[in-house]
Amino acid sequence: MATSSPARRAWRVLTGLLVITAVLFGANALGAHVLKGGTWVPELALDLQGGTQIVLEAQTEDADPTAEQLAQAVAIMRQRVDASGVGESEISTQGASNIVVQIPGVADAATRERIQASAQLELRAVIYASGPTNTFVGEDGEETPYPTPDPSLNATPTGEPSNGSDAAWVSDRLWAEFLAYSCADPANDPSSAPADQPLITCDTAGTAKYILGPVEMTGDSIVDATNGVDPQNGQWNVQLTFDDEGAQTFGEISQRLYGIGQQNPSDPRSQFAFVLDGSIISAPQMNAVITNGQPSISGGGIDQDTSKVLADQLKFGALPLSFEVVSSDTISATLGSQQLQSGLIAGLIGLALVGLFVVLVSYRALGFVIIASLIVMAVLTYILLCLLSWRLGYRLSLAGVAGLIVTIGFTADSFIVYFERIRDELRDGKAVTVAVEDGWARAKRTIYISKSINVLAAVVLYILADATVKGFAFTLGLTTVLDILIFVMFTHPVMQLLVRTRFFGEGHPLSGLDPSALGAVYRGRARFREPVATGARAKRSRGEAERRQTIAERKAAELAAATAASDKRAAGAEEDNA
């Protein structure tokens, strides 16, 4: 006998769900065992794991910083440390000039660098570049430092510079200063250089030093910066997006620098430097004329980690103040493993109670479909949390655990709505296989509307709520979307297959789909056939049928009963008269 069309569709959908699950597990295995960045255990947040506390003090000359400046600094630091809002970092002000940053786990050097970077981001053209050395080999064969520039040297450009790449900016004195400049000398502080003058500086690693032209753009023109892999060459890069004015300015600059590179590919004047806190964080060569305001930075040893740091530095700009680290300490968990264990136990108890209710009280064997759906959802939720910990920096807090527990009830609601629709179809006298399809058509609209409201609430809560609540909103939204996926790709296909078995298809009393146990089987509106069962079972079924009637059906039934009683009395009166 050929398999029916709904059964074939069910197997295809279940196969698709299996493929999705395998892909998720494969991606996490790749991260955990090959790329060495993934994990099989979701990362925990500050309240459950502890972490690092860094206290920064604002550096001002006279008065304390304003509350507005501190608030702006906190907002920028939060973006730098936890741009997605799910890393559960805590950043707050302390006193009149301090900011306290609390980060889950151990703060690495890159994170500390992102926190402390303070100067205005500037974009300058490169005029000259060389190695970091400030020495030369003399006639005696010894390495000798370049002398301190003579103050009497000419400091005026040899001619009127025409643009930021013009070598005319390099005066005799500037060149002497460049030769004597040491990247390792802490006395060299380029962060306060005038924007309208050339600048001598080094890259952040101290491996090269540059002469840069005046500032031609600032970080205010950058709307967005993201890191990713270039599909054409497989290299990590940083994709920038400028605003309209910045796009026009950058287009003109790219045309100039690209023309220089076309004439001489080795000319450093074809490079454009991104300068943060006086140091060059990147100085890529211009390889094309870019007029759409979306350049990309690649090459130069950029990998996944460095591209992420660079993207954050370019995107989140600069702090309104300079900060100095006052202290850096390890802090313990504020709640700890005991509270996490209590939360997980509460979730398991809730899951067990739901399972007992749906199996023993309401749905009999049909309840095992709900339990299986919840288990599949738990597996997908767990592996997604592991992936998000790896790729998005997600950390599970106690608020996130609460979101997971709340979702158990929301998820059970979806299945209850679906099963009740199926039972309503059975009461209308339909076969079990037909009742499943018609119940699905009626239930899915209700569930989609309900889940859309849940997702909307989670999104609004995530956007507007405090950082401590974002974990709850995130897990609530994630599991609600998974709820819909499980409902469509697991629960309904499993039901389509189960009703084709003898146990469920013939309505076994323990299946939860026994028409006689569900009450009367409707013939039409307000007309129903009494259940075939007798005795106490028939009484229970009749009561169930009466409870399931709508208001209109109940009134119609009462009217029919009253009409029948009136006809009976009239017939009796006629007999008496006769």
Secondary structure as a PSIPRED ss2 file (coil, helix, strand):
# PSIPRED VFORMAT (PSIPRED V4.0)

   1 M C   1.000  0.000  0.000
   2 A C   1.000  0.000  0.000
   3 T C   1.000  0.000  0.000
   4 S C   1.000  0.000  0.000
   5 S H   0.000  1.000  0.000
   6 P H   0.000  1.000  0.000
   7 A H   0.000  1.000  0.000
   8 R H   0.000  1.000  0.000
   9 R H   0.000  1.000  0.000
  10 A H   0.000  1.000  0.000
  11 W H   0.000  1.000  0.000
  12 R H   0.000  1.000  0.000
  13 V H   0.000  1.000  0.000
  14 L H   0.000  1.000  0.000
  15 T H   0.000  1.000  0.000
  16 G H   0.000  1.000  0.000
  17 L H   0.000  1.000  0.000
  18 L H   0.000  1.000  0.000
  19 V H   0.000  1.000  0.000
  20 I H   0.000  1.000  0.000
  21 T H   0.000  1.000  0.000
  22 A H   0.000  1.000  0.000
  23 V H   0.000  1.000  0.000
  24 L H   0.000  1.000  0.000
  25 F H   0.000  1.000  0.000
  26 G H   0.000  1.000  0.000
  27 A H   0.000  1.000  0.000
  28 N H   0.000  1.000  0.000
  29 A H   0.000  1.000  0.000
  30 L H   0.000  1.000  0.000
  31 G H   0.000  1.000  0.000
  32 A H   0.000  1.000  0.000
  33 H H   0.000  1.000  0.000
  34 V H   0.000  1.000  0.000
  35 L C   1.000  0.000  0.000
  36 K C   1.000  0.000  0.000
  37 G C   1.000  0.000  0.000
  38 G C   1.000  0.000  0.000
  39 T C   1.000  0.000  0.000
  40 W C   1.000  0.000  0.000
  41 V C   1.000  0.000  0.000
  42 P C   1.000  0.000  0.000
  43 E C   1.000  0.000  0.000
  44 L E   0.000  0.000  1.000
  45 A C   1.000  0.000  0.000
  46 L H   0.000  1.000  0.000
  47 D H   0.000  1.000  0.000
  48 L H   0.000  1.000  0.000
  49 Q H   0.000  1.000  0.000
  50 G C   1.000  0.000  0.000
  51 G E   0.000  0.000  1.000
  52 T E   0.000  0.000  1.000
  53 Q E   0.000  0.000  1.000
  54 I E   0.000  0.000  1.000
  55 V E   0.000  0.000  1.000
  56 L E   0.000  0.000  1.000
  57 E E   0.000  0.000  1.000
  58 A E   0.000  0.000  1.000
  59 Q E   0.000  0.000  1.000
  60 T C   1.000  0.000  0.000
  61 E C   1.000  0.000  0.000
  62 D C   1.000  0.000  0.000
  63 A C   1.000  0.000  0.000
  64 D C   1.000  0.000  0.000
  65 P C   1.000  0.000  0.000
  66 T C   1.000  0.000  0.000
  67 A H   0.000  1.000  0.000
  68 E H   0.000  1.000  0.000
  69 Q H   0.000  1.000  0.000
  70 L H   0.000  1.000  0.000
  71 A H   0.000  1.000  0.000
  72 Q H   0.000  1.000  0.000
  73 A H   0.000  1.000  0.000
  74 V H   0.000  1.000  0.000
  75 A H   0.000  1.000  0.000
  76 I H   0.000  1.000  0.000
  77 M H   0.000  1.000  0.000
  78 R H   0.000  1.000  0.000
  79 Q H   0.000  1.000  0.000
  80 R H   0.000  1.000  0.000
  81 V H   0.000  1.000  0.000
  82 D C   1.000  0.000  0.000
  83 A C   1.000  0.000  0.000
  84 S C   1.000  0.000  0.000
  85 G C   1.000  0.000  0.000
  86 V C   1.000  0.000  0.000
  87 G C   1.000  0.000  0.000
  88 E C   1.000  0.000  0.000
  89 S C   1.000  0.000  0.000
  90 E E   0.000  0.000  1.000
  91 I E   0.000  0.000  1.000
  92 S E   0.000  0.000  1.000
  93 T E   0.000  0.000  1.000
  94 Q E   0.000  0.000  1.000
  95 G C   1.000  0.000  0.000
  96 A C   1.000  0.000  0.000
  97 S C   1.000  0.000  0.000
  98 N E   0.000  0.000  1.000
  99 I E   0.000  0.000  1.000
 100 V E   0.000  0.000  1.000
 101 V E   0.000  0.000  1.000
 102 Q E   0.000  0.000  1.000
 103 I E   0.000  0.000  1.000
 104 P E   0.000  0.000  1.000
 105 G C   1.000  0.000  0.000
 106 V C   1.000  0.000  0.000
 107 A C   1.000  0.000  0.000
 108 D C   1.000  0.000  0.000
 109 A H   0.000  1.000  0.000
 110 A H   0.000  1.000  0.000
 111 T H   0.000  1.000  0.000
 112 R H   0.000  1.000  0.000
 113 E H   0.000  1.000  0.000
 114 R H   0.000  1.000  0.000
 115 I H   0.000  1.000  0.000
 116 Q H   0.000  1.000  0.000
 117 A C   1.000  0.000  0.000
 118 S C   1.000  0.000  0.000
 119 A C   1.000  0.000  0.000
 120 Q C   1.000  0.000  0.000
 121 L C   1.000  0.000  0.000
 122 E E   0.000  0.000  1.000
 123 L E   0.000  0.000  1.000
 124 R E   0.000  0.000  1.000
 125 A E   0.000  0.000  1.000
 126 V E   0.000  0.000  1.000
 127 I E   0.000  0.000  1.000
 128 Y E   0.000  0.000  1.000
 129 A E   0.000  0.000  1.000
 130 S E   0.000  0.000  1.000
 131 G C   1.000  0.000  0.000
 132 P C   1.000  0.000  0.000
 133 T C   1.000  0.000  0.000
 134 N C   1.000  0.000  0.000
 135 T E   0.000  0.000  1.000
 136 F E   0.000  0.000  1.000
 137 V E   0.000  0.000  1.000
 138 G C   1.000  0.000  0.000
 139 E C   1.000  0.000  0.000
 140 D C   1.000  0.000  0.000
 141 G C   1.000  0.000  0.000
 142 E C   1.000  0.000  0.000
 143 E E   0.000  0.000  1.000
 144 T E   0.000  0.000  1.000
 145 P E   0.000  0.000  1.000
 146 Y C   1.000  0.000  0.000
 147 P C   1.000  0.000  0.000
 148 T C   1.000  0.000  0.000
 149 P C   1.000  0.000  0.000
 150 D C   1.000  0.000  0.000
 151 P C   1.000  0.000  0.000
 152 S C   1.000  0.000  0.000
 153 L C   1.000  0.000  0.000
 154 N C   1.000  0.000  0.000
 155 A C   1.000  0.000  0.000
 156 T C   1.000  0.000  0.000
 157 P C   1.000  0.000  0.000
 158 T C   1.000  0.000  0.000
 159 G C   1.000  0.000  0.000
 160 E C   1.000  0.000  0.000
 161 P C   1.000  0.000  0.000
 162 S C   1.000  0.000  0.000
 163 N C   1.000  0.000  0.000
 164 G C   1.000  0.000  0.000
 165 S C   1.000  0.000  0.000
 166 D C   1.000  0.000  0.000
 167 A H   0.000  1.000  0.000
 168 A H   0.000  1.000  0.000
 169 W H   0.000  1.000  0.000
 170 V C   1.000  0.000  0.000
 171 S C   1.000  0.000  0.000
 172 D H   0.000  1.000  0.000
 173 R H   0.000  1.000  0.000
 174 L H   0.000  1.000  0.000
 175 W H   0.000  1.000  0.000
 176 A H   0.000  1.000  0.000
 177 E H   0.000  1.000  0.000
 178 F H   0.000  1.000  0.000
 179 L H   0.000  1.000  0.000
 180 A H   0.000  1.000  0.000
 181 Y C   1.000  0.000  0.000
 182 S C   1.000  0.000  0.000
 183 C C   1.000  0.000  0.000
 184 A C   1.000  0.000  0.000
 185 D C   1.000  0.000  0.000
 186 P C   1.000  0.000  0.000
 187 A C   1.000  0.000  0.000
 188 N C   1.000  0.000  0.000
 189 D C   1.000  0.000  0.000
 190 P H   0.000  1.000  0.000
 191 S H   0.000  1.000  0.000
 192 S H   0.000  1.000  0.000
 193 A C   1.000  0.000  0.000
 194 P C   1.000  0.000  0.000
 195 A C   1.000  0.000  0.000
 196 D C   1.000  0.000  0.000
 197 Q C   1.000  0.000  0.000
 198 P C   1.000  0.000  0.000
 199 L E   0.000  0.000  1.000
 200 I E   0.000  0.000  1.000
 201 T E   0.000  0.000  1.000
 202 C E   0.000  0.000  1.000
 203 D E   0.000  0.000  1.000
 204 T C   1.000  0.000  0.000
 205 A C   1.000  0.000  0.000
 206 G C   1.000  0.000  0.000
 207 T C   1.000  0.000  0.000
 208 A C   1.000  0.000  0.000
 209 K E   0.000  0.000  1.000
 210 Y E   0.000  0.000  1.000
 211 I E   0.000  0.000  1.000
 212 L E   0.000  0.000  1.000
 213 G E   0.000  0.000  1.000
 214 P E   0.000  0.000  1.000
 215 V E   0.000  0.000  1.000
 216 E E   0.000  0.000  1.000
 217 M E   0.000  0.000  1.000
 218 T E   0.000  0.000  1.000
 219 G H   0.000  1.000  0.000
 220 D H   0.000  1.000  0.000
 221 S H   0.000  1.000  0.000
 222 I E   0.000  0.000  1.000
 223 V E   0.000  0.000  1.000
 224 D E   0.000  0.000  1.000
 225 A E   0.000  0.000  1.000
 226 T E   0.000  0.000  1.000
 227 N E   0.000  0.000  1.000
 228 G E   0.000  0.000  1.000
 229 V E   0.000  0.000  1.000
 230 D C   1.000  0.000  0.000
 231 P C   1.000  0.000  0.000
 232 Q C   1.000  0.000  0.000
 233 N C   1.000  0.000  0.000
 234 G C   1.000  0.000  0.000
 235 Q C   1.000  0.000  0.000
 236 W E   0.000  0.000  1.000
 237 N E   0.000  0.000  1.000
 238 V E   0.000  0.000  1.000
 239 Q E   0.000  0.000  1.000
 240 L E   0.000  0.000  1.000
 241 T E   0.000  0.000  1.000
 242 F E   0.000  0.000  1.000
 243 D C   1.000  0.000  0.000
 244 D H   0.000  1.000  0.000
 245 E H   0.000  1.000  0.000
 246 G H   0.000  1.000  0.000
 247 A H   0.000  1.000  0.000
 248 Q H   0.000  1.000  0.000
 249 T H   0.000  1.000  0.000
 250 F H   0.000  1.000  0.000
 251 G H   0.000  1.000  0.000
 252 E H   0.000  1.000  0.000
 253 I H   0.000  1.000  0.000
 254 S H   0.000  1.000  0.000
 255 Q H   0.000  1.000  0.000
 256 R H   0.000  1.000  0.000
 257 L H   0.000  1.000  0.000
 258 Y H   0.000  1.000  0.000
 259 G H   0.000  1.000  0.000
 260 I H   0.000  1.000  0.000
 261 G H   0.000  1.000  0.000
 262 Q H   0.000  1.000  0.000
 263 Q H   0.000  1.000  0.000
 264 N C   1.000  0.000  0.000
 265 P C   1.000  0.000  0.000
 266 S C   1.000  0.000  0.000
 267 D C   1.000  0.000  0.000
 268 P H   0.000  1.000  0.000
 269 R H   0.000  1.000  0.000
 270 S H   0.000  1.000  0.000
 271 Q E   0.000  0.000  1.000
 272 F E   0.000  0.000  1.000
 273 A E   0.000  0.000  1.000
 274 F E   0.000  0.000  1.000
 275 V E   0.000  0.000  1.000
 276 L E   0.000  0.000  1.000
 277 D C   1.000  0.000  0.000
 278 G C   1.000  0.000  0.000
 279 S E   0.000  0.000  1.000
 280 I E   0.000  0.000  1.000
 281 I E   0.000  0.000  1.000
 282 S E   0.000  0.000  1.000
 283 A C   1.000  0.000  0.000
 284 P C   1.000  0.000  0.000
 285 Q E   0.000  0.000  1.000
 286 M C   1.000  0.000  0.000
 287 N C   1.000  0.000  0.000
 288 A C   1.000  0.000  0.000
 289 V C   1.000  0.000  0.000
 290 I C   1.000  0.000  0.000
 291 T C   1.000  0.000  0.000
 292 N C   1.000  0.000  0.000
 293 G C   1.000  0.000  0.000
 294 Q C   1.000  0.000  0.000
 295 P C   1.000  0.000  0.000
 296 S E   0.000  0.000  1.000
 297 I E   0.000  0.000  1.000
 298 S E   0.000  0.000  1.000
 299 G C   1.000  0.000  0.000
 300 G C   1.000  0.000  0.000
 301 G C   1.000  0.000  0.000
 302 I C   1.000  0.000  0.000
 303 D C   1.000  0.000  0.000
 304 Q H   0.000  1.000  0.000
 305 D H   0.000  1.000  0.000
 306 T H   0.000  1.000  0.000
 307 S H   0.000  1.000  0.000
 308 K H   0.000  1.000  0.000
 309 V H   0.000  1.000  0.000
 310 L H   0.000  1.000  0.000
 311 A H   0.000  1.000  0.000
 312 D H   0.000  1.000  0.000
 313 Q H   0.000  1.000  0.000
 314 L H   0.000  1.000  0.000
 315 K H   0.000  1.000  0.000
 316 F H   0.000  1.000  0.000
 317 G C   1.000  0.000  0.000
 318 A C   1.000  0.000  0.000
 319 L C   1.000  0.000  0.000
 320 P C   1.000  0.000  0.000
 321 L C   1.000  0.000  0.000
 322 S E   0.000  0.000  1.000
 323 F E   0.000  0.000  1.000
 324 E E   0.000  0.000  1.000
 325 V E   0.000  0.000  1.000
 326 V E   0.000  0.000  1.000
 327 S E   0.000  0.000  1.000
 328 S E   0.000  0.000  1.000
 329 D E   0.000  0.000  1.000
 330 T E   0.000  0.000  1.000
 331 I E   0.000  0.000  1.000
 332 S C   1.000  0.000  0.000
 333 A C   1.000  0.000  0.000
 334 T C   1.000  0.000  0.000
 335 L C   1.000  0.000  0.000
 336 G H   0.000  1.000  0.000
 337 S H   0.000  1.000  0.000
 338 Q H   0.000  1.000  0.000
 339 Q H   0.000  1.000  0.000
 340 L H   0.000  1.000  0.000
 341 Q H   0.000  1.000  0.000
 342 S H   0.000  1.000  0.000
 343 G H   0.000  1.000  0.000
 344 L H   0.000  1.000  0.000
 345 I H   0.000  1.000  0.000
 346 A H   0.000  1.000  0.000
 347 G H   0.000  1.000  0.000
 348 L H   0.000  1.000  0.000
 349 I H   0.000  1.000  0.000
 350 G H   0.000  1.000  0.000
 351 L H   0.000  1.000  0.000
 352 A H   0.000  1.000  0.000
 353 L H   0.000  1.000  0.000
 354 V H   0.000  1.000  0.000
 355 G H   0.000  1.000  0.000
 356 L H   0.000  1.000  0.000
 357 F H   0.000  1.000  0.000
 358 V H   0.000  1.000  0.000
 359 V H   0.000  1.000  0.000
 360 L H   0.000  1.000  0.000
 361 V H   0.000  1.000  0.000
 362 S H   0.000  1.000  0.000
 363 Y H   0.000  1.000  0.000
 364 R H   0.000  1.000  0.000
 365 A H   0.000  1.000  0.000
 366 L H   0.000  1.000  0.000
 367 G H   0.000  1.000  0.000
 368 F H   0.000  1.000  0.000
 369 V H   0.000  1.000  0.000
 370 I H   0.000  1.000  0.000
 371 I H   0.000  1.000  0.000
 372 A H   0.000  1.000  0.000
 373 S H   0.000  1.000  0.000
 374 L H   0.000  1.000  0.000
 375 I H   0.000  1.000  0.000
 376 V H   0.000  1.000  0.000
 377 M H   0.000  1.000  0.000
 378 A H   0.000  1.000  0.000
 379 V H   0.000  1.000  0.000
 380 L H   0.000  1.000  0.000
 381 T H   0.000  1.000  0.000
 382 Y H   0.000  1.000  0.000
 383 I H   0.000  1.000  0.000
 384 L H   0.000  1.000  0.000
 385 L H   0.000  1.000  0.000
 386 C H   0.000  1.000  0.000
 387 L H   0.000  1.000  0.000
 388 L H   0.000  1.000  0.000
 389 S H   0.000  1.000  0.000
 390 W H   0.000  1.000  0.000
 391 R H   0.000  1.000  0.000
 392 L C   1.000  0.000  0.000
 393 G C   1.000  0.000  0.000
 394 Y C   1.000  0.000  0.000
 395 R C   1.000  0.000  0.000
 396 L E   0.000  0.000  1.000
 397 S C   1.000  0.000  0.000
 398 L H   0.000  1.000  0.000
 399 A H   0.000  1.000  0.000
 400 G H   0.000  1.000  0.000
 401 V H   0.000  1.000  0.000
 402 A H   0.000  1.000  0.000
 403 G H   0.000  1.000  0.000
 404 L H   0.000  1.000  0.000
 405 I H   0.000  1.000  0.000
 406 V H   0.000  1.000  0.000
 407 T H   0.000  1.000  0.000
 408 I H   0.000  1.000  0.000
 409 G H   0.000  1.000  0.000
 410 F H   0.000  1.000  0.000
 411 T H   0.000  1.000  0.000
 412 A H   0.000  1.000  0.000
 413 D H   0.000  1.000  0.000
 414 S H   0.000  1.000  0.000
 415 F H   0.000  1.000  0.000
 416 I H   0.000  1.000  0.000
 417 V H   0.000  1.000  0.000
 418 Y H   0.000  1.000  0.000
 419 F H   0.000  1.000  0.000
 420 E H   0.000  1.000  0.000
 421 R H   0.000  1.000  0.000
 422 I H   0.000  1.000  0.000
 423 R H   0.000  1.000  0.000
 424 D H   0.000  1.000  0.000
 425 E H   0.000  1.000  0.000
 426 L H   0.000  1.000  0.000
 427 R H   0.000  1.000  0.000
 428 D C   1.000  0.000  0.000
 429 G C   1.000  0.000  0.000
 430 K C   1.000  0.000  0.000
 431 A C   1.000  0.000  0.000
 432 V H   0.000  1.000  0.000
 433 T H   0.000  1.000  0.000
 434 V H   0.000  1.000  0.000
 435 A H   0.000  1.000  0.000
 436 V H   0.000  1.000  0.000
 437 E H   0.000  1.000  0.000
 438 D H   0.000  1.000  0.000
 439 G H   0.000  1.000  0.000
 440 W H   0.000  1.000  0.000
 441 A H   0.000  1.000  0.000
 442 R H   0.000  1.000  0.000
 443 A H   0.000  1.000  0.000
 444 K H   0.000  1.000  0.000
 445 R H   0.000  1.000  0.000
 446 T H   0.000  1.000  0.000
 447 I H   0.000  1.000  0.000
 448 Y H   0.000  1.000  0.000
 449 I H   0.000  1.000  0.000
 450 S H   0.000  1.000  0.000
 451 K H   0.000  1.000  0.000
 452 S H   0.000  1.000  0.000
 453 I H   0.000  1.000  0.000
 454 N H   0.000  1.000  0.000
 455 V H   0.000  1.000  0.000
 456 L H   0.000  1.000  0.000
 457 A H   0.000  1.000  0.000
 458 A H   0.000  1.000  0.000
 459 V H   0.000  1.000  0.000
 460 V H   0.000  1.000  0.000
 461 L H   0.000  1.000  0.000
 462 Y H   0.000  1.000  0.000
 463 I H   0.000  1.000  0.000
 464 L H   0.000  1.000  0.000
 465 A C   1.000  0.000  0.000
 466 D C   1.000  0.000  0.000
 467 A H   0.000  1.000  0.000
 468 T H   0.000  1.000  0.000
 469 V H   0.000  1.000  0.000
 470 K H   0.000  1.000  0.000
 471 G H   0.000  1.000  0.000
 472 F H   0.000  1.000  0.000
 473 A H   0.000  1.000  0.000
 474 F H   0.000  1.000  0.000
 475 T H   0.000  1.000  0.000
 476 L H   0.000  1.000  0.000
 477 G H   0.000  1.000  0.000
 478 L H   0.000  1.000  0.000
 479 T H   0.000  1.000  0.000
 480 T H   0.000  1.000  0.000
 481 V H   0.000  1.000  0.000
 482 L H   0.000  1.000  0.000
 483 D H   0.000  1.000  0.000
 484 I H   0.000  1.000  0.000
 485 L H   0.000  1.000  0.000
 486 I H   0.000  1.000  0.000
 487 F H   0.000  1.000  0.000
 488 V H   0.000  1.000  0.000
 489 M H   0.000  1.000  0.000
 490 F H   0.000  1.000  0.000
 491 T H   0.000  1.000  0.000
 492 H H   0.000  1.000  0.000
 493 P H   0.000  1.000  0.000
 494 V H   0.000  1.000  0.000
 495 M H   0.000  1.000  0.000
 496 Q H   0.000  1.000  0.000
 497 L H   0.000  1.000  0.000
 498 L H   0.000  1.000  0.000
 499 V C   1.000  0.000  0.000
 500 R C   1.000  0.000  0.000
 501 T C   1.000  0.000  0.000
 502 R H   0.000  1.000  0.000
 503 F H   0.000  1.000  0.000
 504 F H   0.000  1.000  0.000
 505 G H   0.000  1.000  0.000
 506 E C   1.000  0.000  0.000
 507 G C   1.000  0.000  0.000
 508 H C   1.000  0.000  0.000
 509 P C   1.000  0.000  0.000
 510 L C   1.000  0.000  0.000
 511 S C   1.000  0.000  0.000
 512 G C   1.000  0.000  0.000
 513 L C   1.000  0.000  0.000
 514 D C   1.000  0.000  0.000
 515 P H   0.000  1.000  0.000
 516 S H   0.000  1.000  0.000
 517 A H   0.000  1.000  0.000
 518 L H   0.000  1.000  0.000
 519 G C   1.000  0.000  0.000
 520 A C   1.000  0.000  0.000
 521 V E   0.000  0.000  1.000
 522 Y E   0.000  0.000  1.000
 523 R E   0.000  0.000  1.000
 524 G E   0.000  0.000  1.000
 525 R C   1.000  0.000  0.000
 526 A C   1.000  0.000  0.000
 527 R E   0.000  0.000  1.000
 528 F E   0.000  0.000  1.000
 529 R E   0.000  0.000  1.000
 530 E C   1.000  0.000  0.000
 531 P C   1.000  0.000  0.000
 532 V C   1.000  0.000  0.000
 533 A C   1.000  0.000  0.000
 534 T C   1.000  0.000  0.000
 535 G H   0.000  1.000  0.000
 536 A H   0.000  1.000  0.000
 537 R H   0.000  1.000  0.000
 538 A H   0.000  1.000  0.000
 539 K H   0.000  1.000  0.000
 540 R H   0.000  1.000  0.000
 541 S H   0.000  1.000  0.000
 542 R H   0.000  1.000  0.000
 543 G H   0.000  1.000  0.000
 544 E H   0.000  1.000  0.000
 545 A H   0.000  1.000  0.000
 546 E H   0.000  1.000  0.000
 547 R H   0.000  1.000  0.000
 548 R H   0.000  1.000  0.000
 549 Q C   1.000  0.000  0.000
 550 T C   1.000  0.000  0.000
 551 I H   0.000  1.000  0.000
 552 A H   0.000  1.000  0.000
 553 E H   0.000  1.000  0.000
 554 R H   0.000  1.000  0.000
 555 K H   0.000  1.000  0.000
 556 A H   0.000  1.000  0.000
 557 A H   0.000  1.000  0.000
 558 E H   0.000  1.000  0.000
 559 L H   0.000  1.000  0.000
 560 A H   0.000  1.000  0.000
 561 A H   0.000  1.000  0.000
 562 A H   0.000  1.000  0.000
 563 T H   0.000  1.000  0.000
 564 A H   0.000  1.000  0.000
 565 A H   0.000  1.000  0.000
 566 S H   0.000  1.000  0.000
 567 D H   0.000  1.000  0.000
 568 K H   0.000  1.000  0.000
 569 R H   0.000  1.000  0.000
 570 A H   0.000  1.000  0.000
 571 A H   0.000  1.000  0.000
 572 G H   0.000  1.000  0.000
 573 A H   0.000  1.000  0.000
 574 E H   0.000  1.000  0.000
 575 E H   0.000  1.000  0.000
 576 D H   0.000  1.000  0.000
 577 N H   0.000  1.000  0.000
 578 A C   1.000  0.000  0.000
